[in-house]
Amino acid sequence: MNVKIVENPIELEDAFSVRKIVFVEEQNVPIEDEIDQFEDESTHFVLYHDGTAIGAGRFRETDGYGKVERICVLKEARKLGAGKAIMEEIESFARIEGFQRLKLNAQTHAIPFYAGLGYEVVSEEFMDAGIPHKTMMKTL
């Protein structure tokens, strides 16, 4: 598996393709909510396995924090360490960029995954795109 920062339109479309499968098709998130106004200001990541995109995520600055967003892995690649690989690459990028704290909005079923990576819940539950979430933070 190889996580890389998106550098061209083909890689960006690979990342969007994974996001659409996971969020729009599997979780019924409206496409207009999934592909949003922050795409151009975000740094995108895509995870390849044997030349096929199987995971994605993005990172952007907001309110002085690094914000981790849109972490997803295709169903057939889950439980193989793909999500952890994406998160480690994003955290490495954030450190290089000088960020000391990261935040993310985790779907509640994914809280144990992020907690295992050192993130702590800092909010009450809220709904986003019809899915329950909690905000989590981590100091790098």
Stockholm file with secondary structure:
# STOCKHOLM 1.0

chainA/1-140         MNVKIVENPIELEDAFSVRKIVFVEEQNVPIEDEIDQFEDESTHFVLYHDGTAIGAGRFRETDGYGKVERICVLKEARKLGAGKAIMEEIESFARIEGFQRLKLNAQTHAIPFYAGLGYEVVSEEFMDAGIPHKTMMKTL
#=GR chainA/1-140 SS CEEEECCSHHHHHHHHHHHIIIIIIITCCCHHHHSCTTTTTSEEEEEEETTEEEEEEEEEEETTEEEEEEEEECGGGTTTTHHHHHHHHHHHHHHHTTCCEEEEEEEGGGHHHHHTTTCEECSCCEEETTEEEEEEEEEC
#=GC SS_cons         CEEEECCSHHHHHHHHHHHIIIIIIITCCCHHHHSCTTTTTSEEEEEEETTEEEEEEEEEEETTEEEEEEEEECGGGTTTTHHHHHHHHHHHHHHHTTCCEEEEEEEGGGHHHHHTTTCEECSCCEEETTEEEEEEEEEC
//
